């Protein structure tokens, strides 16, 4: 079976057809050296940004994605084309999709920077799951030069390029290529709200769910200050300020509260912060920093 899987990965990498992640247009793949060679056709001194498209992890929120990007050492992103610093608080609607991209590096085209460019392309490939994009930060670049650069080089509309498919990219046993959600296991254990809350228009006591013991409901109601008998589940307070209010009440009552959270407001309000790493999931078993904010 192992030999068959190896041959299948080779087959997929050779015959696989790449598509733009935004419009599904077929695109030709290139390896890092081919990409850098193409960049070197630009006029020397041209300023470019190397960008990697990213997506929100299944079952996680946007703060979780931003924290993952920070852990990889990147501090600037683009959301629907607008640049943001990850040092700032970024609030997004969790029910909406955004075009999020990581600003991996900035370069001025020079022949002597060939090796550094190649390394940055490889880094961008890892961040963007093989997808890379470039933007000209030099306004002096003419439309003709830009059109010539993108001709037969990635998606014509979105300027997305895909790195050459590699056999290892189809192996769930290689950490950098494994699914970021299940880590290559193939299954993901996570509570789905729609399986727990059956009738969101009903209150907890009147049948919104059948899973929680009544004493849990009254405990939650007391801390969140809502009417457990009459408040519909969909109208229950869930915003971050309400969460902080609840945590502060528990602390004021003499309790020690430990919270696993990525939201900056929660982190800022903590008396002591512990950062685990160096990566997420099973790779986050070490304390890499701790202290006050």
C-alpha positions in Angstrom: 0.0 0.0 0.0 2.9 2.4 0.8 4.3 1.9 -2.7 1.0 2.5 -4.3 0.5 5.7 -2.3 4.0 6.9 -3.4 3.1 6.3 -7.1 -0.2 8.1 -6.7 1.5 11.1 -5.2 3.9 11.2 -8.1 1.0 10.9 -10.6 -1.0 13.7 -8.9 2.1 16.0 -8.9 2.8 15.4 -12.6 -0.7 15.4 -14.0 -2.4 17.7 -11.5 -3.9 20.9 -13.0 -3.6 24.1 -10.9 -6.4 26.6 -10.7 -6.7 30.2 -9.4 -8.3 30.0 -5.9 -10.5 33.0 -6.6 -11.9 32.4 -10.1 -10.9 28.8 -10.8 -9.0 29.7 -14.0 -6.4 27.2 -15.1 -2.9 28.4 -14.4 0.6 27.0 -15.2 2.8 26.1 -12.3 6.4 27.3 -11.8 9.1 26.3 -9.4 10.9 28.9 -7.3 13.8 29.4 -9.7 11.5 29.8 -12.7 9.5 32.4 -10.7 12.7 34.3 -9.8 13.9 34.1 -13.4 10.7 35.7 -14.5 11.0 38.4 -11.9 14.5 39.2 -13.2 13.0 40.2 -16.6 11.6 43.3 -14.9 13.6 46.5 -15.1 16.3 46.6 -12.4 15.2 48.7 -9.4 11.5 47.7 -9.7 9.9 47.4 -6.2 7.7 44.4 -5.7 5.7 42.9 -2.8 5.6 39.1 -2.4 2.2 38.1 -1.1 0.7 34.8 0.0 -3.1 34.2 0.0 -4.4 32.5 3.2 -7.8 31.2 4.4 -9.5 30.9 7.7 -9.1 27.5 9.3 -12.2 25.4 9.4 -14.1 25.8 12.7 -11.8 28.7 13.8 -12.3 32.4 13.9 -10.3 35.2 12.2 -8.3 36.0 15.4 -7.1 32.4 15.3 -5.8 32.9 11.7 -4.1 36.2 12.6 -2.4 34.6 15.6 -1.1 31.8 13.4 0.3 34.4 11.0 2.0 36.2 13.8 3.5 33.0 15.1 5.1 32.5 11.6 6.8 35.9 12.0 4.7 38.1 9.7 3.2 41.3 10.8 1.3 42.8 7.9 -1.7 41.5 5.9 -4.0 42.7 3.3 -7.8 42.4 3.7 -9.7 42.9 0.4 -6.7 44.9 -0.9 -6.3 47.2 2.2 -3.2 46.8 4.2 -3.4 46.2 8.0 -0.9 45.7 10.8 -1.3 42.6 13.0 -0.2 44.8 15.9 -3.6 46.5 15.6 -7.0 45.1 16.6 -8.8 43.9 13.5 -12.5 43.2 13.7 -14.1 41.1 11.0 -17.6 39.6 10.6 -17.2 35.9 11.2 -20.1 35.2 8.8 -18.4 36.9 5.9 -15.6 35.8 3.6 -12.7 38.1 3.0 -9.7 38.0 0.6 -6.8 37.8 3.2 -3.2 37.9 2.1 0.1 37.9 4.0 2.8 40.4 3.1 5.8 38.1 3.1 8.5 40.4 1.8 9.4 43.5 -0.2 12.1 43.5 -2.7 13.9 45.8 -5.2 14.8 43.8 -8.3 18.6 43.3 -8.5 20.6 40.4 -9.9 22.7 40.1 -6.8 19.5 39.4 -4.7 18.6 36.2 -6.7 19.2 33.9 -3.7 17.3 36.0 -1.3 14.4 36.3 -3.7 14.4 32.5 -4.1 14.2 32.0 -0.3 11.4 34.5 0.0 9.5 32.7 -2.8 9.9 29.4 -0.9 8.6 31.1 2.3 5.6 32.5 0.5 4.9 29.1 -0.9 4.7 27.6 2.5 2.5 30.4 3.9 0.1 30.4 0.9 -0.2 26.6 0.5 1.7 26.9 -2.8 -0.1 30.0 -4.0 1.9 33.3 -4.4 1.0 36.7 -5.7 3.1 39.8 -6.6 2.2 43.5 -6.5 4.3 46.3 -7.9 4.9 49.0 -5.3 6.7 51.1 -8.0 4.2 53.5 -9.6 6.7 54.1 -12.5 5.9 50.7 -13.9 3.9 51.1 -17.1 0.8 49.2 -17.9 2.6 47.6 -20.9 5.4 46.3 -18.6 2.8 44.9 -16.2 0.8 43.2 -18.9 3.9 41.6 -20.4 5.0 40.4 -16.9 1.7 38.6 -16.2 1.2 37.2 -19.8 1.2 33.4 -19.5 2.3 33.8 -15.9 -0.5 33.0 -13.4 -4.1 34.1 -13.3 -4.7 37.0 -15.7 -7.3 38.5 -13.5 -6.0 37.9 -10.0 -2.3 37.6 -10.7 -2.0 34.4 -8.6 0.8 32.1 -9.3 1.1 28.5 -8.1 4.4 26.8 -7.3 5.1 23.5 -9.0 3.2 20.6 -7.5 5.4 18.3 -5.5 4.7 14.6 -4.5 5.2 15.6 -0.8 2.3 18.0 -1.2 -0.1 15.1 -1.4 1.3 13.4 1.7 -0.6 13.8 5.0 2.4 12.6 6.9 4.5 15.6 6.1 3.7 18.4 8.6 4.1 21.3 6.3 1.8 19.7 3.7 -0.7 18.1 6.0 -4.2 19.5 6.3 -4.1 22.4 8.8 -7.4 21.4 10.3 -6.9 17.6 11.0 -3.1 17.6 10.8 -3.3 14.7 8.3 -5.4 12.4 10.5 -8.4 12.7 8.3 -10.9 13.5 11.1 -11.6 16.6 13.2 -13.4 16.5 16.5 -15.3 19.7 17.1 -18.6 20.7 18.5 -21.0 21.9 15.9 -23.6 24.4 17.2 -26.4 23.2 14.9 -26.1 19.7 16.5 -26.4 21.1 20.0 -28.9 23.9 19.5 -31.9 22.3 17.9 -34.4 25.2 18.1 -32.5 28.5 18.3 -35.7 30.5 18.6 -36.5 28.8 21.9 -35.0 29.5 25.3 -32.6 27.0 26.9 -35.3 25.9 29.4 -38.0 25.6 26.8 -36.2 23.3 24.5 -33.4 25.0 22.5 -31.2 22.1 23.4 -31.6 18.7 25.1 -27.9 18.2 25.9 -27.2 20.4 28.9 -28.2 19.6 32.5 -30.5 22.2 34.1 -28.0 23.2 36.8 -25.6 24.2 33.9 -28.2 26.4 32.4 -28.9 28.3 35.7 -25.2 28.7 36.3 -24.7 30.2 32.8 -27.7 32.4 33.2 -26.5 33.8 36.6 -23.1 34.7 35.2 -24.3 36.1 31.9 -27.4 37.8 33.4 -30.0 36.6 31.0 -33.4 35.1 31.6 -33.0 31.3 31.0 -36.7 30.7 30.9 -37.7 33.4 28.3 -34.6 34.4 26.4 -34.3 32.7 23.0 -30.9 31.1 22.3 -30.3 33.3 19.3 -30.8 36.5 21.4 -28.4 35.4 24.2 -25.5 37.8 24.8 -22.3 36.5 23.1 -20.2 39.6 22.5 -16.6 40.0 23.8 -17.5 42.7 26.3 -20.1 40.5 27.9 -17.4 37.8 28.2 -15.0 40.2 29.9 -17.7 41.3 32.2 -18.4 37.7 33.2 -14.7 36.9 33.7 -14.2 40.0 35.9 -17.1 39.0 38.1 -15.6 35.6 38.6 -12.2 37.2 39.5 -13.8 39.7 41.9 -15.4 36.8 43.6 -12.0 35.4 44.4 -11.7 32.9 41.6 -8.6 32.2 39.4 -9.8 32.2 35.8 -7.7 30.5 33.0 -8.8 31.4 29.5 -7.5 30.1 26.2 -8.2 33.0 23.9 -6.8 34.8 20.8 -8.9 38.0 21.0 -6.7 41.0 21.8 -9.2 42.6 24.2 -9.2 39.4 26.3 -5.4 39.2 26.2 -5.0 42.9 27.2 -7.3 42.4 30.2 -5.3 39.5 31.6 -3.2 39.8 34.7 -0.7 37.3 33.3 -0.3 36.0 29.7 1.4 32.7 28.6 2.2 32.1 25.0 2.5 28.5 23.8 4.4 27.4 20.7 6.3 27.4 18.5 3.4 26.3 16.3 -0.3 25.6 16.8 -2.1 22.4 17.6 0.2 19.5 18.7 3.2 21.7 18.1 2.2 24.2 20.7 3.4 22.3 23.8 6.1 24.7 25.0 5.9 28.0 26.8 7.7 30.4 24.5 6.8 33.7 26.4 5.0 34.9 29.5 4.4 38.1 31.3 2.1 41.1 31.6 0.8 43.1 28.6 
